[in-house]
Amino acid sequence: MLSVTGAVRPHVRPAWLVLDDVRVAEHEAALDAPLAEAAARMRVAGESAELTAAVRAMYRRFGIDPTKTRPSSEALLRRVRKGDPLPRINNVVDVCNWCSLEFQVPYGLYDVAKVDGPIELRAGRAGESYAGIRKDEVHVEGRLVLADARGAFGNPTSDSARTMVTAAATSILTVIFAPASVSLGDLERMLETTSQRMRQFAGGTERERGVT
């Protein structure tokens, strides 16, 4: 499902999960309490300084200042620590944000039907960009990106409008952008928790998972 280029491999250890026959709902009431509890818990929970530093180092390695363009996981943590709730988009995005907040690693979420061919995790090419979700053009030259036959479509901060998950999606791909220092055991735990939560709140069946 996902390959990693040699230049990226020493710095990133991605994990992925594919689920079929999911039900995407704009608001899943059953998530209200778990998301509120997760936000309350993370407001007072101690964070792993080592993991935070590793995620930031991964960003810097690919030309991003993480104090200006924050990893999505760190942005979520800062949001809840200000007293704000987790953002609500749809049930599968909400589960991804929940997991990213708790595990403090960036997640990406994509509609499998909108991905064209094999997926590669690589550095962005000269002049490469894509239309972001609710954003202007996202420029990814030299940055960490997921790409298919049509080009780049996702990174650890901003995903593309082309592959975003809408109510029409039935198969979804979740990618965990973990630093290379994260252990296989920890990644397997993240995948299992993510799969369980997706199946509980969006239905569907797991097709495959992996760590590269």
Secondary structure, DSSP 4 states (H G I P E B T S, - for coil): -EEE-TTTTTTB--EEEEEES----S--GGGHHHHHHHHHHHHHSPP-HHHHHHHHHHHHHTT--TTTS--HHHHHHHHHHTTPPPP-S-HHHHHHHHHHHHHTS-EEEEEGGG--S-EEEEEBPTT-EEEBTTSSEEE-BTSEEEEETTEEEE-SS--BSTT---TT--SEEEEE--BTTS-HHHHHHHHHHHHHHHHHHH--EEEEEEE-
